[in-house]
Amino acid sequence: MISVIVPLYNVENFLRRALDSLLSQTHKEWEAILVDDGSTDSSGNIAEEYAARDHRFRVIHKANGGLSDARNAGLQHTSGEYLLFLDSDDFMHPQLMELCLEAMLRDNSDLVCFTYDRRYRTQNFIRHFLYLGDSTPHFKFYKKPPYIVTDNIFAYATEYSRPKDIDRRWAVKHCQVWRCMYKTYAVRDIKFIKGINYEDFPWWSEILLRIKRCTILNLPLYFYYPNPQSYLLSADQTHKIESLRQGIEASKRIYAAAPEAKRQTWERNFLAPFEQKLKQKQGLKQ
């Protein structure tokens, strides 16, 4: 019923935690497509180990092509009606699938949005700065979580951390692909731009145009781990600048033919922050 795309590249220190979080899900009907993007450590072997133990894990080995290329490869092999993304150095709350699927079926939504545990992320940034070990996550279990349903995702989605015109409790902040469950039919044919960072931005921008109904859960169901060796954090400044430029131009092309109201909202809440980020990075580079 649910497909999970897990791209992995040299994450032997984190991968078991990510895959164990799938095994710990309270919802059991899922498949995980593990895309080994040319790892040179034991990540590919770990993936094969889990696949040998549990048929729900499927492994794809490919030459290194970057995060976008790995996600695109995973999209070609999904068979579930619903879709999730999990970065291999992160992990999921045990109820993530259960609560998102419940919302999908109840509300007939194309998209279910949630958030990540900001305390866990912040604690680990601080602990890493102090050369301490990782923080231990604490899972709160939910029976009747709060939610809202909307047929206008543009009214809630934003790239701003502290939006002024959106109720912060329900703001769908930032464009990370792993912070939502999708109906697979709505996203399968949308490709990530190969070879760039910030690949989430143009992909998410196009997703917004496909969504008819969305459920927003104000719950921290994802645990983002600040890994300094991740695709984004390890990239050099020149590549980040070029990636931002390409992502912005690709997104503008997507919205050139969009309805005016949606285009203006997108330009205000998503394009403007990314263009400002590009100017800041160009200034730092100079």
BABAMI-344398 format. One record per residue (C-alpha): x, y, z. Coordinates in Angstrom, 1 decimal. Layout:
BABAMI-344398
@X:X; Y:Y; Z:Z
...
***
This chain:
BABAMI-344398
@X:0.0; Y:0.0; Z:0.0
@X:2.9; Y:2.4; Z:0.8
@X:6.2; Y:2.7; Z:-1.0
@X:9.2; Y:4.4; Z:0.7
@X:12.1; Y:5.6; Z:-1.4
@X:15.4; Y:5.5; Z:0.6
@X:18.4; Y:6.8; Z:-1.4
@X:21.7; Y:5.9; Z:0.3
@X:25.3; Y:6.8; Z:-0.3
@X:28.1; Y:6.0; Z:2.2
@X:25.8; Y:6.1; Z:5.3
@X:26.9; Y:2.9; Z:7.0
@X:26.9; Y:4.7; Z:10.4
@X:23.2; Y:5.7; Z:10.1
@X:21.5; Y:3.3; Z:7.7
@X:20.5; Y:0.6; Z:10.3
@X:18.7; Y:3.3; Z:12.3
@X:16.7; Y:4.5; Z:9.3
@X:15.7; Y:0.9; Z:8.2
@X:14.9; Y:-0.1; Z:11.8
@X:12.5; Y:2.9; Z:12.0
@X:10.6; Y:1.3; Z:9.0
@X:10.5; Y:-2.1; Z:10.8
@X:9.1; Y:-0.3; Z:13.8
@X:6.1; Y:1.2; Z:12.0
@X:2.7; Y:0.4; Z:13.5
@X:1.4; Y:0.1; Z:9.9
@X:2.9; Y:-3.0; Z:8.3
@X:1.9; Y:-3.0; Z:4.6
@X:4.7; Y:-1.2; Z:2.9
@X:7.7; Y:-1.7; Z:0.6
@X:11.0; Y:0.2; Z:0.9
@X:13.1; Y:0.8; Z:-2.3
@X:16.7; Y:1.1; Z:-1.1
@X:18.6; Y:2.9; Z:-3.9
@X:22.4; Y:2.3; Z:-3.4
@X:23.9; Y:5.2; Z:-5.3
@X:27.3; Y:3.7; Z:-5.8
@X:28.3; Y:3.6; Z:-2.1
@X:32.0; Y:2.8; Z:-1.4
@X:31.4; Y:1.8; Z:2.2
@X:29.3; Y:-1.1; Z:3.5
@X:25.9; Y:0.7; Z:2.9
@X:25.1; Y:-1.6; Z:0.0
@X:25.8; Y:-4.7; Z:2.0
@X:23.7; Y:-3.5; Z:4.9
@X:20.8; Y:-2.9; Z:2.5
@X:21.2; Y:-6.4; Z:1.1
@X:21.2; Y:-7.8; Z:4.7
@X:17.9; Y:-6.2; Z:5.5
@X:16.4; Y:-7.3; Z:2.1
@X:17.5; Y:-10.9; Z:3.0
@X:15.7; Y:-10.7; Z:6.3
@X:12.5; Y:-9.0; Z:5.2
@X:10.9; Y:-9.2; Z:1.7
@X:9.5; Y:-5.7; Z:2.1
@X:13.0; Y:-4.3; Z:1.4
@X:14.1; Y:-4.1; Z:-2.3
@X:17.6; Y:-3.0; Z:-3.2
@X:18.7; Y:-1.2; Z:-6.4
@X:22.4; Y:-0.8; Z:-7.0
@X:23.5; Y:1.9; Z:-9.4
@X:26.4; Y:4.0; Z:-10.4
@X:26.8; Y:7.2; Z:-8.4
@X:24.6; Y:10.0; Z:-9.8
@X:23.6; Y:12.0; Z:-6.8
@X:20.5; Y:12.4; Z:-4.7
@X:18.1; Y:13.4; Z:-7.5
@X:19.2; Y:10.6; Z:-9.7
@X:18.8; Y:8.1; Z:-6.9
@X:15.3; Y:9.3; Z:-6.1
@X:14.3; Y:9.2; Z:-9.8
@X:15.5; Y:5.6; Z:-9.9
@X:13.4; Y:4.8; Z:-6.9
@X:10.3; Y:6.4; Z:-8.5
@X:10.6; Y:4.0; Z:-11.4
@X:10.2; Y:1.0; Z:-9.1
@X:7.4; Y:2.1; Z:-6.8
@X:4.2; Y:-0.1; Z:-6.7
@X:2.4; Y:1.4; Z:-3.7
@X:-0.7; Y:3.6; Z:-4.0
@X:1.0; Y:6.0; Z:-1.5
@X:4.6; Y:7.3; Z:-1.4
@X:7.0; Y:8.5; Z:1.2
@X:10.7; Y:9.5; Z:1.1
@X:13.2; Y:8.7; Z:3.8
@X:16.8; Y:10.1; Z:3.7
@X:19.1; Y:7.3; Z:4.9
@X:20.7; Y:9.3; Z:7.8
@X:17.2; Y:10.2; Z:9.2
@X:14.4; Y:8.1; Z:10.7
@X:10.7; Y:8.0; Z:11.2
@X:8.3; Y:8.1; Z:14.1
@X:6.7; Y:4.7; Z:14.6
@X:3.2; Y:6.0; Z:13.8
@X:4.2; Y:8.0; Z:10.7
@X:2.6; Y:5.6; Z:8.2
@X:-0.4; Y:4.8; Z:10.3
@X:-1.4; Y:8.4; Z:10.9
@X:-0.7; Y:9.6; Z:7.3
@X:-2.6; Y:6.7; Z:5.8
@X:-5.5; Y:7.2; Z:8.2
@X:-5.7; Y:10.9; Z:7.0
@X:-5.4; Y:9.9; Z:3.3
@X:-8.3; Y:7.5; Z:3.5
@X:-10.5; Y:9.6; Z:5.8
@X:-10.1; Y:12.9; Z:3.8
@X:-9.5; Y:11.5; Z:0.3
@X:-6.4; Y:13.7; Z:0.2
@X:-3.6; Y:13.8; Z:-2.4
@X:-1.1; Y:14.9; Z:0.1
@X:-0.6; Y:14.6; Z:3.9
@X:1.9; Y:17.0; Z:5.5
@X:3.6; Y:16.7; Z:8.8
@X:6.7; Y:18.2; Z:10.4
@X:9.9; Y:17.1; Z:11.9
@X:11.1; Y:17.0; Z:15.5
@X:12.8; Y:20.4; Z:15.8
@X:14.1; Y:19.6; Z:19.3
@X:15.9; Y:16.6; Z:18.2
@X:17.6; Y:18.5; Z:15.3
@X:18.6; Y:21.4; Z:17.5
@X:19.8; Y:19.2; Z:20.3
@X:22.1; Y:17.4; Z:17.9
@X:23.5; Y:20.5; Z:16.4
@X:24.4; Y:21.7; Z:19.9
@X:25.8; Y:18.3; Z:21.0
@X:27.9; Y:18.0; Z:17.8
@X:29.3; Y:21.5; Z:18.4
@X:30.3; Y:20.3; Z:22.0
@X:31.7; Y:17.0; Z:20.7
@X:29.0; Y:15.0; Z:22.5
@X:27.2; Y:11.9; Z:21.4
@X:23.8; Y:12.0; Z:19.6
@X:20.6; Y:12.9; Z:21.5
@X:18.2; Y:10.0; Z:22.2
@X:14.8; Y:10.5; Z:20.5
@X:11.6; Y:10.3; Z:22.6
@X:8.4; Y:9.1; Z:20.8
@X:5.0; Y:10.4; Z:21.9
@X:2.2; Y:8.3; Z:20.6
@X:-1.0; Y:9.8; Z:19.3
@X:-4.6; Y:8.6; Z:19.4
@X:-6.6; Y:11.5; Z:18.0
@X:-4.1; Y:14.0; Z:16.5
@X:-5.3; Y:17.5; Z:15.4
@X:-5.5; Y:18.2; Z:11.7
@X:-7.1; Y:20.4; Z:9.1
@X:-8.1; Y:19.7; Z:5.5
@X:-7.8; Y:22.1; Z:2.7
@X:-8.5; Y:22.3; Z:-1.0
@X:-6.1; Y:25.2; Z:-1.3
@X:-2.6; Y:24.1; Z:-0.3
@X:-1.2; Y:27.4; Z:-1.5
@X:-2.9; Y:29.1; Z:1.4
@X:-0.7; Y:27.2; Z:3.8
@X:2.6; Y:26.4; Z:2.1
@X:5.6; Y:28.7; Z:2.6
@X:9.3; Y:28.7; Z:2.6
@X:9.4; Y:31.2; Z:5.5
@X:10.2; Y:29.9; Z:8.9
@X:8.0; Y:32.4; Z:10.6
@X:5.2; Y:33.3; Z:8.1
@X:3.2; Y:36.4; Z:8.9
@X:0.1; Y:35.6; Z:6.9
@X:-0.3; Y:31.9; Z:7.8
@X:-1.3; Y:30.4; Z:11.1
@X:2.1; Y:28.8; Z:12.2
@X:0.4; Y:25.8; Z:13.7
@X:-0.8; Y:24.7; Z:10.2
@X:1.9; Y:26.3; Z:8.0
@X:3.4; Y:23.8; Z:5.6
@X:6.9; Y:25.2; Z:6.0
@X:9.8; Y:24.4; Z:3.6
@X:10.0; Y:22.1; Z:0.6
@X:11.8; Y:19.0; Z:1.9
@X:10.3; Y:16.0; Z:0.1
@X:10.4; Y:13.8; Z:3.2
@X:7.8; Y:15.9; Z:5.1
@X:4.8; Y:14.5; Z:3.2
@X:3.0; Y:11.4; Z:2.1
@X:1.8; Y:11.6; Z:-1.5
@X:-0.6; Y:9.8; Z:-3.7
@X:1.8; Y:8.1; Z:-6.1
@X:-0.2; Y:8.9; Z:-9.2
@X:0.2; Y:12.6; Z:-8.5
@X:4.0; Y:12.6; Z:-8.4
@X:5.4; Y:9.6; Z:-10.2
@X:6.2; Y:11.4; Z:-13.4
@X:7.7; Y:14.5; Z:-11.9
@X:11.5; Y:14.1; Z:-12.0
@X:14.1; Y:15.6; Z:-9.8
@X:16.8; Y:17.7; Z:-11.6
@X:19.9; Y:15.6; Z:-11.7
@X:23.2; Y:16.9; Z:-10.3
@X:22.0; Y:19.9; Z:-8.2
@X:21.4; Y:20.7; Z:-4.6
@X:18.1; Y:22.2; Z:-3.5
@X:16.5; Y:19.7; Z:-5.8
@X:13.4; Y:19.7; Z:-3.5
@X:12.5; Y:23.3; Z:-4.5
@X:11.5; Y:22.8; Z:-8.2
@X:10.1; Y:19.4; Z:-7.5
@X:7.9; Y:20.6; Z:-4.7
@X:6.9; Y:23.7; Z:-6.7
@X:5.4; Y:21.4; Z:-9.4
@X:3.8; Y:19.1; Z:-6.8
@X:1.8; Y:22.1; Z:-5.5
@X:0.1; Y:22.5; Z:-8.8
@X:-1.0; Y:18.8; Z:-8.8
@X:-2.6; Y:18.8; Z:-5.3
@X:-6.4; Y:19.1; Z:-5.1
@X:-6.9; Y:18.2; Z:-1.4
@X:-4.4; Y:18.2; Z:1.4
@X:-4.5; Y:17.2; Z:5.1
@X:-2.1; Y:18.9; Z:7.5
@X:-1.0; Y:17.2; Z:10.6
@X:0.7; Y:19.4; Z:13.2
@X:2.8; Y:16.5; Z:14.4
@X:6.6; Y:15.9; Z:14.5
@X:6.7; Y:12.5; Z:12.7
@X:10.1; Y:12.8; Z:11.1
@X:13.6; Y:13.0; Z:12.7
@X:16.1; Y:15.0; Z:10.7
@X:19.7; Y:14.2; Z:11.6
@X:22.2; Y:17.0; Z:10.8
@X:24.8; Y:14.9; Z:9.1
@X:27.8; Y:17.1; Z:8.0
@X:28.5; Y:14.5; Z:5.2
@X:25.0; Y:14.8; Z:3.7
@X:24.6; Y:15.8; Z:0.0
@X:23.7; Y:19.3; Z:0.9
@X:25.9; Y:20.1; Z:3.9
@X:29.0; Y:18.7; Z:2.2
@X:28.6; Y:20.6; Z:-1.1
@X:30.9; Y:23.5; Z:-1.9
@X:29.5; Y:27.1; Z:-2.1
@X:30.0; Y:27.4; Z:-5.9
@X:27.9; Y:24.3; Z:-6.5
@X:25.2; Y:25.5; Z:-4.1
@X:24.9; Y:28.8; Z:-6.0
@X:24.7; Y:27.1; Z:-9.4
@X:22.1; Y:24.7; Z:-8.0
@X:20.0; Y:27.5; Z:-6.6
@X:20.1; Y:29.3; Z:-10.0
@X:19.1; Y:26.2; Z:-11.9
@X:16.3; Y:25.4; Z:-9.5
@X:14.9; Y:28.9; Z:-9.6
@X:14.9; Y:29.0; Z:-13.4
@X:13.3; Y:25.6; Z:-13.7
@X:10.6; Y:26.6; Z:-11.2
@X:9.9; Y:29.8; Z:-13.1
@X:9.3; Y:27.8; Z:-16.3
@X:6.9; Y:25.5; Z:-14.4
@X:4.8; Y:28.5; Z:-13.2
@X:4.9; Y:30.4; Z:-16.5
@X:1.5; Y:28.9; Z:-17.5
@X:0.1; Y:28.5; Z:-13.9
@X:-3.1; Y:30.3; Z:-12.9
@X:-2.3; Y:33.8; Z:-11.9
@X:-3.4; Y:33.6; Z:-8.3
@X:-1.4; Y:30.4; Z:-7.7
@X:1.7; Y:31.9; Z:-9.4
@X:1.6; Y:35.1; Z:-7.4
@X:1.2; Y:33.2; Z:-4.1
@X:4.1; Y:30.9; Z:-5.1
@X:6.3; Y:33.8; Z:-6.1
@X:5.6; Y:35.5; Z:-2.7
@X:5.9; Y:32.5; Z:-0.4
@X:8.5; Y:30.3; Z:-2.2
@X:10.3; Y:32.1; Z:-5.1
@X:11.2; Y:35.3; Z:-3.1
@X:12.9; Y:33.5; Z:-0.2
@X:14.9; Y:31.3; Z:-2.6
@X:16.0; Y:34.4; Z:-4.7
@X:17.0; Y:36.1; Z:-1.5
@X:19.0; Y:33.1; Z:-0.5
@X:20.8; Y:33.1; Z:-3.9
@X:21.7; Y:36.8; Z:-3.5
@X:23.1; Y:36.1; Z:0.0
@X:25.3; Y:33.2; Z:-1.3
@X:26.5; Y:35.2; Z:-4.3
@X:27.5; Y:38.0; Z:-1.9
@X:29.4; Y:35.6; Z:0.4
@X:31.1; Y:34.1; Z:-2.6
@X:32.3; Y:37.6; Z:-3.7
***
